[in-house]
Amino acid sequence: MNYDVLAKELIRALRGSRSQVALSRRMKCRSNVLYSWESGRRWPTAATFFTLAQAVRVPLAQGVSEFLGGMPPGLTGSDWRDPQTAALLLEHLRGGTTIVELARRVGTHRVSVSRWLKGAAEPRLPDFLRMIEGTSLRLLDFIAIFTSPAHLPEASSSWQVLEAQRRVAYELPWSHAVLRVLELQQYRELPRHMPGWIAARLGVSLEEEERCLAALSESKLIRRRRERWVVENTLAVDTRRNPDAGRLLKSHWASVGNARLPLLEPSGEDLFSYNLFTISEREWESFRQLHIAYYQELRRLVDASKRAERVVLVNLQLLRLDAEGAAGATRSEAEL
């Protein structure tokens, strides 16, 4: 996407039916800054953009909380007009991604990226959007906090693809595993598509393979090329926009892991572990953040992987078994 164009369209969508002059006055600006922003002559910083969003009554805290799957402690109660808040958001999304890797994704010098993350400098809105995509791979979901990406010409086609991926994922959970198999080096080296090859690789039926391929093709996520299927579009799919469907997907993949448990190889290459313990309420929150950090680091490593040779399922669970939450402070032995 062209981030400059996207930034102009996003600002225009936030203005809605209001005049540029009227909204500039509401922003307490002496000049018509909305005209400058929408024409691309100048850009608001991330903090100024958040101020604009609040001026048109976007529920920022609620939207960001839904986007993140819960508000991190460092952002709870933050002033969105404060430049440091944007830096904290980017730092949270960054997870374990190195500054060098993030700069490569964003296409910006690592010194600028470092200063934005520290709050030593403020990114312009196009740069901030690049950083959101670079840190989370979920820019479209972030934009949805402010307006539907379907209403922005620069984002609408990508949004349609993302929504198509979600629908296929909800209706046919194995479809995304099929997508991953199509990315494998071994499949790409086949002289032609071999019916049943994917099914055998995943341990599913030929009928399931055919249903998934048909749905993925209909959604224009894959296409035939030189007698094989190739992945046409791959975007990060986050299910938090539809919690009910997301729970069904998590249940599906948990059941897949449970079904594979009796099939563990003697080599122990596949890992199934659990640990039952008690902790204090304060430590519970630390465990939650550790769980999230592990998942973010895992995603970073997946993104950095250069060769597709294995399709891997990771199920992570951190549950309070007692109805009132963990209240003790004694630890039990770990069972592995």
N, C-alpha and C positions, 0 to 999 in steps of 0.2 A: 504494500500500500504506500501511497504518497502521503507521508505524515503531515506535510505542510497543508495539503488539500484537506486531509482528514481533520486537522485542527480548525481550519476555517469553517468546515461544515458543522463541526460539533458546536462551535461558538454560535453559529447562525441558528442551529436547532434549539439551543438554550434560550436565545432571544425570543424565539417564537413570533407572536404577533406584535410584540412591543417595538417601538421605534428605537433606532440606535441612540438617538439623543436622549430619550427618556431613560433608557437603561444605563447609559453613561452617567446620567445625573444620579440615578439610584446608587450607582457605584461610587458616588461622591467624587467624580472626576470632572475637571473643568473643561476638558476637551472631549470631542466625540471619539473616545477610545474604541468603541465598538466598530466604528468604520475602519479604523486602522487595523484592528485585529482581523476583521472579516475580509479585508482586502489583502492581508498578508504583509502589510508595510511594517507592522510591529507585532510582537507577540506578548501575551500575558505570561507571567511565570506560573509555575504550578500552584503556588499559594494564591495568586491573583485569580487564577481559573477557579479554584475552590471558593473564593470569595464571590465570584460571579454566580457559581452554582447555588450558593446559599442565598444570594440576592433574588434568585428566581424560585426559591423554596424547594430546592432539591434536598431530600432527607439524607445528607451525606453520611452521617454516622451509621444509620440503618443500612444504607446501600453498601458501604465499605465493609460493614460487619458481615453482610450476606455474601459479599464477594470473597471475603477471607475465610468464611466458615466460622465466624466468631471474632470478636475484637481482641487483638493481643493486648496484654497489660500495658505495654509501652504506648499504645495509641488510645487507650480508654480515656475519655474526657479531654482529648486533645483539641486545641484551637486550630481549625482548618485554615485560618488566615495566617497562621504562623508558618514561615518557610521550613522550620524544623520538622513540622508534621509530615510534609511531603518527603523529606529525607528519611524519617523513621519508617514511613510506608514502604519506600523503595528498599531500605535495608532489611525490613522484614521479608519482603518478597524475594530478595536476593538469596536468602538462605546461605548455602555453602558455596555458591558460585564465585569463582575468583574474579577479581577486578579485570584481569587480562581477558578472561573468557567473556565476561559481560561486555567489555569494550568491543570485542570482536563481534558479538551479536548485534550490538547497537550501532556499530559502524562509527564510533567516536573514540577519540584519544582517551587512554586510561586515566590520565590526569584529570580530565573533565568528569569522568565517571566517578572517580574517587572523591572529588570535591562535591558532587551532587549527593553522594551517599553520606558524606559527613555533614552536609548542610552548610559547607563553606561557600557554596555558590548555588544559585537557583537555576534549574533547567527551564528553558522556554517550553511552552506547551508542546510543540512538536517533539522536542527532545524528551520531555516527560513521557509522552505517549510511547516513544521508542523504548524508554527505560521500563515502562510497565510491561511491554511485550517481551523485552529481553529478560526480565526477571521472572515473569510468571507464565509467558506464552499464552496469556488469556486476555489480551487487550480488548477483544470484542466484548467479553463479559464485563470488563471494567467500564467500557463505554456505555453499556446497558444500564449502569447506575444513573446516567444522566439523560439518555434518550435511547430509543430503539435503534440499533445499528442498521436495521432494515430501512430506516428513513434517511440514511447517509449514503449518497451514491458511491463514495469511495469504499465503504465497508459493506454495502448490501450484499454483493455476490459472495463474499467470504462468510458473511453471517448466514446466508442460505445454506452454504456447504456445512457450516458448523451445526446448524439446526438439523440438517439431514443426517449428519453423523450421530447426533443425539438420538434422533428417532430410531435409526437402525440399531443403535446400541441398546436402547430400551426394549425394542421389540424382539431383537435377535442378539442376545449378549455374546454369542460365539462369533458374531460378525467381526468384532474388533480383533479377536484372536486370529481369524482368517486374514484380516488385513496385515497383521504382523508377520504371518507366514509368507505372504506375498512379497514382503520386504527381505526375506531371508536370501542370503547369497546362494544357497543350494537350490532354491526355487528358480531364481533368476538365471541359473546355469542350465536349467532343463531345456532341451531342444523345443519342447512344446508343453502346453498344459496337459497334465495327466490326471484325469478324474480319479478321485480317491487318494491322491498323494497328500493333499492337505488334510483330509480326514484321518489318514493313518498317522500323520505327524502330530496331530492334536489329540488323537484318541476319541474322535467323534464319528458319527455315521456319515455315509456318503450323502444321504438325504439332507443332513444338517449342512454339510459343505455346499451342496447345490443351492439350498435356500439362502444361505449367507451370500454366496457369489451373486445370485440373482438380485438380492436386495441392494447390495453394494453397487452393482452395475446400474440399477435403476436410479439410485441416488447420485450417480455420476461421481462416485468415489473411486471407482476402478474402471478400467477399459481394456479391451483386448488389443494387443499389439504383437505382431509376429507370432501368433499362435499361443501367446501366454497372456495372463492377466498382469497389468501393472497398476500400481497405486497412483491415482490421479491427484488426490487431495488428502493431506493428513494434517489435522489441527488438534491441539490439545482439547479434549472434551472433558468438561467439568460438570458433574451432575447436581451441583448445589442449587441450580436454578429450578430443579424439579425434585424436591426432597423425597417424595413418595417413590418416584421412579428410581432415584439414586439408591434408596433402601433395598428395592427389589434387585438392583444390579449387585449390590454388596452381598445380599443373601445368596444370589446365584453363584458368585465367585467363591464365597465361603463354602458353599455346598460342593463346588468342584474340588476345592482343597480337601474337604472331608472325604470325598469319594476316592481321591488319590492316596489318602493316608495308608490304607491297607496295602498299597502297591509300592511302598517304599523299597528302594533298591538296597541290597546289603551294603553297598559302598557308602551309603549315607550322603550321597551327593545332594539329594533334596533334603531340605531342613524343615522340620515341624517342631516348634518349641513353645513351652509355656512356663510361666512363673506366677505363683499365687502367693500374695504377701499382704501385709498391712503397713500403712504409712500415715503420716500426719496430713492434715488438710493442706498445709503449706507445701509439703512435698508432692502432693497430688498435682498441683498446678505445675510444678517443675517437671514432673513426669510427662504431663500433657505437652509442654513445650519441647521436651526432648523427643517425644514421639513425632511431633510435627517437623522438627529439625531433621530427624532421620529420614522422613519421607521426602523432604525437600532436597536433601543431599542425594538420595537415591535417584530422584528425577534429574538432578544435575549430571550424575554419572551416566544415566541413560542417554541424555541429550548429547553428551560428549563422546559416546561410543561411536567408533568409526565403521565397524563391520557388524552386519546383522547375521548372526549365526545361531542364536537360540531365541525361542519365544518363552518368556518367563512370566509367571504369575506371582505377585507378592500380595499377601493378605496381612494387614496389620490391624491388631485389635488391642485396645486399652480400655478395659471396662471396670466400672465400679459394681461389684457383685452385691454389696449391701445396699439396702434401699436408701439409707441416709448419707451415703458416701463414705469414703475411708476416713476414720476418725482416730484410729490407733497409731501407735508409733513403733510397734515391734515388727520385725521382719521375719518371714518364714524361710525355710530352705527352698532353693530354686529347684524345679523339676524340669529336666530337659529331655 
